[in-house]
């Protein structure tokens, strides 16, 4: 997911509340857990994902617990992403006006790679201890081995992480060495220990790769039956990711002066943490037709352009139709699968409401037919405001044109599946709060449906 933006004190307090509710709910449900990674500042400062480890058998129960926590907190469970066979990522959020606070939970079971089980969640959770903050964490030796294995596996080990590993080993050197020997054998443990002693700064990725191969070779392969089960589970996971993508496509429409740019920027900043990344498109996917500079004056006075002849209009819109269909398949759909927030500022359907902007004399029947062929965004946000407000913000269109635009967009909105008409004559924060609620509501309903969960509570 996206890293958390700068956090206000209120959001830090809210994130702590969500974290403590989840930890308490896990205890209440009888699910043993422990935190992973560097949690020295928890629960006061949670800057990124919260990594939990639970026994493999308990993994299917976590989604329901996360949903109940969201409901109790007056928020929503808006995302569940299974990024590995034995690991799932949850995004819980609450809202306070236009501000959204997220808690990201990365819950995993056994650590598996390459048909081998590197670490057993049952063993780590069984030896967990309470830290000074009263939170369940692995024993020092388990924390050392987990962090070392994870960094070697990812081939990412910089100077601060090296220092952290050395500090863990210094706390319990004998236990750390014994833990390495139990998992990988004496010779690999010795080699890793020697390497760690010599590391002073960032570690070369090639060296980490060699250590990874050595450690993997020291582990026994899982049985053929276990490997087949894992392969089938991985195939099912990938199929679900493709057929049920966790990304979301939002199309913004509205007359000139409705405030699209401002609201897109504000809304995106708030809801982006529910996704891995974001992508912005203006009007089209830009696959076959690249964006080019507009004719002089056309951007400032869009309705002053001379309409195209009918044959040119048909050819141009047909080409646009191909652009949308191909662009969706090649660009947009893969982004959805990769859990991306995709924003379209205007879309093909904009031509139905404002044909003059696109040099069309009117909105002919064949244009409506083409609009039904083109894949549509998951959510439509149609912005609306009185003519005097539109004119005060943008005067490129005359009052009569603004009135005509407004009427056309208001008529278009009910014909679009998943469309929401938003009054932007209000304060910006109020508009952002409404749009956030729409987007988060769609995510929450989709997540509940896919997980087979009961309805959650509303926003806080």
TORLUM-840243 format. One record per residue (C-alpha): x, y, z; residue in one letter. Coordinates in steps of 0.05 Angstrom, whole numbers, plus 5000, padded with zeros to 4 digits. Each point is the difference from the previous one (the first is absolute). Example, Ala and Ser with C-alpha at 12.3 -4.5 7.8 and 13.67 -1.06 7.14 Angstrom:
<recs>
524649105156a502750694987s
</recs>
This chain:
<recs>
500050005000x501850734998x504350255058x496250415050x500450744989x502050495054x495649845059x496450505044x499749885075x492649844994x501449474946x505749715042x495249935058x494749694956x504949514970x502149795070x492649905018x498949564940x506349605014x498049885073x493049804980x502749494951x505049715050x494549955053x495349684950x505249474982x500849835074x492549995009x499349524942x505449555029x504750104941x507350005023x504150534965x506550385003x502750614965x505749954951x505450494981x502050635035x494650215049x503950395051x495550614994x493449624999x494550165014x501450755005x503250054931x497749554944x503150264936x498549434952x497049314995x499149605064x502849304990x496649455039x501649255002x494749495019x499649244996x498249774930x493549695025x497750675026x501150404936x492949914972x497150325064x503850654994x495650314946x493849955044x503850295059x502550594959x492950134976x497349995071x505450475023x498350484944x492749985019x501450115074x504550594982x494550314958x504149894937x500749524942x504149414977x501550254930x505349544973x502149275005x505849804956x502849295002x507150144977x502549305017x496949325014x500950095075x499650765006x494650524992x500050765002x494250385032x498450744998x495550265055x498150745001x495850515037x498050694977x499650675035x497150504951x504550014939x505749665036x501049244995x504249605048x502649314978x502849415038x503349494955x500549295027x504649504966x498449335031x504149384983x500849285020x506149574983x505550324960x500649584936x504550094940x502049544943x496249405025x503250045069x497550235067x505150495026x496450195065x494249685037x494850485026x497849495052x507049975029x501050755001x493350165031x500949455051x506350345027x497450724997x501250485058x497150665023x504350624986x500450615044x493650284969x496349355016x499649784927x501349294977x506649954962x504549424980x505649795046x506550374986x502849394964x493849914957x499850754985x507349974978x499049404955x493550264970x502950694984x506549704972x496449504956x495150524974x505550494982x504249474967x494049734962x498350704975x507450154987x499250665035x504550145059x502550715012x504350285056x494250165049x497249294992x506949705010x500650405064x493249765023x501949274987x506550085039x496250315058x495349415003x505749504999x503650395054x494049925046x500249244997x506049754960x499649275021x492549954987x500650334932x505549534979x496149405025x493850224962x504050054936x503049315011x493349685014x497050274936x505849964950x505549575030x506850165030x503950184937x494950494970x498950315069x507450115007x500650314931x494250475013x502950195067x506850154970x496850414945x496050415049x506150145042x503550294939x494350444976x501150735015x495450364951x495349834942x500749274978x500949834927x493949674969x504449474967x502849785068x492949965028x498049584940x505649505014x498049965073x492849894979x501949424955x504149695056x494450065052x494849734951x504449414984x500649845074x492549935008x496249364983x495050034944x492749915019x496749364979x497349904930x492850045026x501550645038x503350304938x494049814956x495250315050x504350635003x500250044924x492449934995x499050525054x504750484965x496449904933x493350145034x502950625033x502450284934x493449844966x496350385054x504650594993x498550034926x492549865003x498950425063x505050574994x501150435062x501250644961x494550514986x498650444939x496550665013x497450444944x498950755015x495350394956x496950695006x499450694969x505650504996x500950335068x497249415040x506749905035x502549344972x507450135007x499750245072x495449455023x503949454964x506450245033x497050045070x496149354995x505949614972x504550235057x495149725051x498049334970x506549814964x502649615061x494649474986x503949824937x507149814979x500750574951x496050514961x499650194926x496850614968x497250054930x497150604966x494149794956x503149374969x505049435014x505050304950x501749334969x498850104926x498650755000x505450405034x498250665033x502050604958x499750735010x493250294985x498950504945x501450725020x494450265043x496149355001x501649845072x498050695023x493750054958x497949274989x493350174969x502850484949x502949434958x496749854933x496349335000x503049454957x496349754937x495749395015x504849504967x505950275040x496049985064x498149274989x507149814983x502950375060x495149715051x500949304970x507550075010x498750245071x495649395012x505749544979x504850405043x495649905062x498849264989x507349844985x502650485052x495649695054x502649304983x507350204996x500650555051x494150085046x498249285017x507249815020x500150615045x493549765033x503249325012x506050345032x495550355050x500550694969x495550605010x498650224928x497250694989x497050254935x499050754996x494549994946x498449374960x497049794933x493150125029x501750745008x498450074926x492849805015x499150615045x504550504966x500849824926x502250704980x506449935041x501949424954x498050364936x493549624992x493950374977x495549585046x499849345037x497849514946x497149315011x506249644976x504050355055x495449715053x500949314968x507550075004x499750205073x496749345016x505849614969x505350355041x501949725069x497450475053x503350235065x497949655065x497550665028x497750644966x500550665036x495850524964x501250705027x494550525001x499450735020x495450594984x501750414938x502150605040x505149575038x502649704936x500850694969x503550285061x505249444996x500949974924x497550494948x502849644938x492849774986x494550524997x494249965050x495449694948x505249474986x501049865074x492549925009x499749524941x505949605027x497049955069x493349754974x503449484955x504449725056x494249965048x496149624948x505949544985x501449805072x493849555010x501849614936x506949805026x500549385044x503350175067x499450754990x499650515056x498050734991x504050455047x498250725013x506550404999x497050675018x501749825072x506450065039x505749584970x500849585063x492649814999x500649794927x506349605014x496749665059x494149794957x504449734944x504449635050x493849695030x497649774931x506849694981x501249675068x492849755001x501049664933x506549685023x496949765066x493949704965x504449654950x504649735054x494149755042x497049654940x506549654981x501349775071x492849815013x499550465061x494150355031x499250754991x504650455039x498550655034x500450664964x505250545003x502050315065x
</recs>
